[in-house]
Amino acid sequence: MLKKILLGILILLISGGVFIYMNPTIKKRIIQLIKVQQTIEVPPKEVLTTLVKDNIQYFAVSLKEKSMETFYKNISPFWQTKTSVKKLDKVFSPFMKAGIDLTVLKNTTPLIDNTPKVSSKGNLYLVGHYNTKPSVLLFKQTYRAEKNGSWKLVEFFIELKKTK
């Protein structure tokens, strides 16, 4: 009899058969990942554009209100467990102090620069920009599919870069 333990999986090779025993937690996660890979597809371009526009507007409204409350209410429950309004206020305080008004982007369409893909973990990564002047707004956003089929923001990066 040969035993191997690999990442919480016990494989027993017994003459004539292979028996696999798995830690229930790991088994549950593996089943979730397999389901994610089988069922989640990249949404259509219109949905991707709407995701970016909506989350930029939640952020823009929060900047204008000088509180990340609106932004926080619209991020994923997963991210909400990792942060707070107060932490987000601190992270984005340079934008608030600069008095940047991104609400003007409400009727502007973002351009998605990467080919969107759903990762093996079920994350959707979007990278792009708003073609604005005198500065270009660059963004990186990561979304995770919720059980109800909606996409919720789990990571957010934004940068204003002067155009040449």
C-alpha positions as CSV (number, residue, x, y, z in Angstrom):
1,M,0.0,0.0,0.0
2,L,1.3,3.4,-1.0
3,K,0.2,6.6,0.7
4,K,0.7,10.2,-0.5
5,I,-0.5,13.3,1.3
6,L,-0.7,16.3,-1.0
7,L,-2.4,19.5,0.1
8,G,-4.8,17.8,2.4
9,I,-5.6,15.0,0.0
10,L,-4.8,11.4,1.0
11,I,-4.4,9.0,-2.0
12,L,-4.3,5.3,-1.3
13,L,-3.2,3.0,-4.1
14,I,-4.4,-0.5,-3.2
15,S,-4.1,-3.3,-5.7
16,G,-6.8,-2.9,-8.2
17,G,-8.0,0.6,-7.2
18,V,-7.3,4.1,-6.2
19,F,-9.0,5.6,-3.2
20,I,-9.0,9.4,-2.7
21,Y,-9.8,10.9,0.7
22,M,-10.0,14.6,1.0
23,N,-10.3,17.2,3.8
24,P,-14.0,18.4,3.6
25,T,-13.0,22.0,3.5
26,I,-10.6,21.5,0.6
27,K,-13.2,19.3,-1.2
28,K,-15.8,22.0,-0.9
29,R,-13.4,24.6,-2.3
30,I,-12.4,22.4,-5.2
31,I,-16.0,21.7,-6.1
32,Q,-16.7,25.5,-6.0
33,L,-13.7,26.2,-8.3
34,I,-14.8,23.5,-10.7
35,K,-18.4,25.0,-10.8
36,V,-16.9,28.5,-11.3
37,Q,-14.8,27.4,-14.2
38,Q,-17.8,25.5,-15.8
39,T,-20.5,28.2,-15.4
40,I,-19.0,31.7,-15.4
41,E,-18.4,33.4,-18.7
42,V,-17.2,36.8,-19.5
43,P,-20.2,39.1,-19.7
44,P,-20.9,41.0,-22.9
45,K,-19.1,44.3,-23.6
46,E,-22.2,46.4,-22.6
47,V,-22.3,44.7,-19.2
48,L,-18.5,45.3,-18.7
49,T,-18.9,48.9,-19.6
50,T,-21.8,49.3,-17.2
51,L,-19.8,47.7,-14.4
52,V,-16.9,50.1,-14.8
53,K,-19.2,53.2,-15.3
54,D,-21.3,52.3,-12.2
55,N,-18.3,51.7,-9.9
56,I,-16.5,54.8,-11.1
57,Q,-19.7,56.8,-10.4
58,Y,-20.0,55.3,-6.9
59,F,-16.5,56.3,-6.3
60,A,-17.1,59.8,-7.8
61,V,-20.1,60.5,-5.7
62,S,-18.2,59.3,-2.6
63,L,-15.3,61.7,-3.4
64,K,-17.8,64.6,-3.8
65,E,-19.4,63.7,-0.5
66,K,-15.9,63.4,1.1
67,S,-16.9,59.9,2.5
68,M,-16.5,56.5,0.9
69,E,-19.9,55.4,2.2
70,T,-21.6,55.2,-1.2
71,F,-18.6,53.3,-2.7
72,Y,-18.4,51.0,0.3
73,K,-22.2,50.1,0.0
74,N,-21.6,48.9,-3.6
75,I,-18.4,46.8,-3.2
76,S,-18.6,43.0,-2.7
77,P,-19.6,41.6,0.7
78,F,-16.2,39.8,0.6
79,W,-14.3,43.1,0.3
80,Q,-16.6,44.7,2.9
81,T,-15.3,42.1,5.4
82,K,-11.8,43.2,4.7
83,T,-12.2,47.0,4.9
84,S,-14.3,49.8,6.3
85,V,-15.6,53.2,5.2
86,K,-12.9,54.7,7.5
87,K,-10.1,52.7,5.9
88,L,-11.3,53.6,2.4
89,D,-11.5,57.3,3.4
90,K,-7.9,57.1,4.4
91,V,-6.7,55.4,1.2
92,F,-8.5,57.8,-1.1
93,S,-8.0,60.9,1.0
94,P,-5.5,62.4,-1.6
95,F,-8.3,62.4,-4.2
96,M,-10.7,64.0,-1.7
97,K,-8.2,66.7,-0.6
98,A,-7.4,67.5,-4.3
99,G,-11.1,68.2,-4.9
100,I,-11.2,65.9,-7.9
101,D,-14.7,65.8,-9.5
102,L,-15.1,62.5,-11.4
103,T,-18.9,62.9,-11.6
104,V,-18.3,64.6,-15.0
105,L,-17.6,61.1,-16.4
106,K,-21.2,60.0,-16.0
107,N,-21.9,60.3,-19.7
108,T,-18.4,59.2,-20.9
109,T,-17.8,55.6,-22.0
110,P,-14.8,53.9,-20.5
111,L,-12.4,52.0,-22.8
112,I,-11.5,48.5,-21.7
113,D,-7.9,47.9,-22.8
114,N,-7.4,44.2,-21.9
115,T,-9.2,41.1,-23.1
116,P,-11.4,40.3,-20.2
117,K,-11.1,36.8,-18.8
118,V,-12.5,35.0,-15.8
119,S,-9.7,33.5,-13.8
120,S,-9.7,30.0,-12.3
121,K,-10.7,31.7,-9.0
122,G,-13.7,33.2,-10.6
123,N,-12.4,36.8,-10.8
124,L,-13.0,39.1,-13.7
125,Y,-10.2,41.6,-14.4
126,L,-10.8,44.8,-16.3
127,V,-8.1,47.3,-17.2
128,G,-8.7,50.4,-19.1
129,H,-9.1,54.2,-19.3
130,Y,-11.3,57.2,-19.9
131,N,-10.0,59.1,-22.9
132,T,-10.2,62.5,-21.2
133,K,-8.0,65.7,-21.2
134,P,-5.9,67.2,-19.8
135,S,-5.5,64.0,-17.8
136,V,-6.4,60.4,-18.6
137,L,-8.1,58.4,-16.0
138,L,-6.6,54.9,-15.8
139,F,-8.4,52.1,-13.9
140,K,-7.9,48.4,-12.9
141,Q,-11.0,46.7,-11.4
142,T,-11.5,43.1,-10.3
143,Y,-14.9,41.7,-9.9
144,R,-16.2,38.4,-8.4
145,A,-19.5,36.7,-9.4
146,E,-22.0,36.6,-6.6
147,K,-24.4,33.7,-6.1
148,N,-27.2,35.7,-7.7
149,G,-25.2,36.1,-10.9
150,S,-24.3,39.7,-10.4
151,W,-20.7,41.0,-10.4
152,K,-19.3,42.8,-7.4
153,L,-16.1,44.8,-7.1
154,V,-13.3,43.2,-5.0
155,E,-10.4,45.4,-6.1
156,F,-10.1,49.0,-7.3
157,F,-7.2,51.0,-8.7
158,I,-7.5,54.4,-10.2
159,E,-4.9,56.9,-11.4
160,L,-5.0,60.3,-13.1
161,K,-2.2,60.7,-15.6
162,K,-1.3,63.9,-17.5
163,T,-1.5,63.5,-21.2
164,K,1.4,64.7,-23.3
